[in-house]
Amino acid sequence: MDRSNTAIIGLDLYTVAERHQSGLVDAIKEQITSWKSNSYFVSASVHQSLDGVRVFTYSQRQPKFDHRSLQRPAVFSEFFRLTRCS
C-alpha cells in the first residue's frame, strides 16, 4: 500500500462462538467467490484465529465497488441478524 494506490482497503474482524468459526470462514469464502465477477473487485482473503472465535478479512476494491449492493450468501443470516431502521 502506498499513496499512489487507488484501491480501498477493507479490514473486518468478527467474533463468533467457537463452534461457528469454520462456518463463518466458509460463508466469507463463498461471498468472496461471488465478488470476483465484479470488475471493481481487486482481492480478498479470510483468516481464522487460533483461539477458535475470531475471523479476520482483508480486501481491496476499486472505489466504484459497492459490496452493500451485492447479494449476501443466505448462510450469513445465521451469524448476523439484519435489522432495518425506519
N, C-alpha and C positions, 0 to 999 in steps of 0.2 A: 504494500500500500504506500502510495506517495501522493503528493498534491496534484500530480497530473492524471491520476487515476480517476475516471469519471464514474466508476461503479459505486453503488451504495452498498454498504456492508450491514448485514443483519446479524445480530448476536442474540440468541434466545436461550434461557435457562429454565427448565421445567423440573418440578419436583413432584414425584408420584409415589404411591405405595410401592414397596419393593416388588410385589407380585405383578405390577403393571409396567415395569420399566421396559422389558423386551417388547411388549405390545405397543408401547408408545414409539419405540425406535422403529418398529416395522411400519407403523402408521405414517411416521415422518418420512421414511424411505419411499413409501407409496406416494406421498404428496410431492416429494422432490422429483420423482419419475414423471408425474403429470406436469410439473413446471417446465421440464426440459423441452417441451414442444413450443414454449413461448419464446419468441425471438429476443425478448429483452432479459431473459434469464441468463446468468453467467455461470454460476456454480453453487453448490451447497454440499455440506457434509453434516453428519449427525454423529455424536459421540455419547456413549453411556459411561457413567462414572463407576468406579469400582465399589462404591458404597451401596449400589443397587437401587438408589432412589432418584438420582439426578440424570437428566438428559440435556445435552448442550448442542445447539445447532449454530453453524456458521454459514452465511450465504452471501453471495454477491449478485447484484442485479443492476440493470441499467435504470435510470430514473423513471422511464415510462412503464416499468414493470409494476403492476399493481396486484400484489398477492391477494388482497381482500376481494377482488372481483372474480377470482378463480374458485372453482368448486373445491370444498374440503372433503377429504375422504369421510364417509359416514362413521367410521370407527372413531374419529376424533370426538364425537359426542359422548363416547364412553369415558373420556378423560377430562373434557372441558364442557361445562354446562354453558350453553349460549343463552344470554339474556338480552332482551331488547328493551331499550328505553323509549318511552313515548313522549 
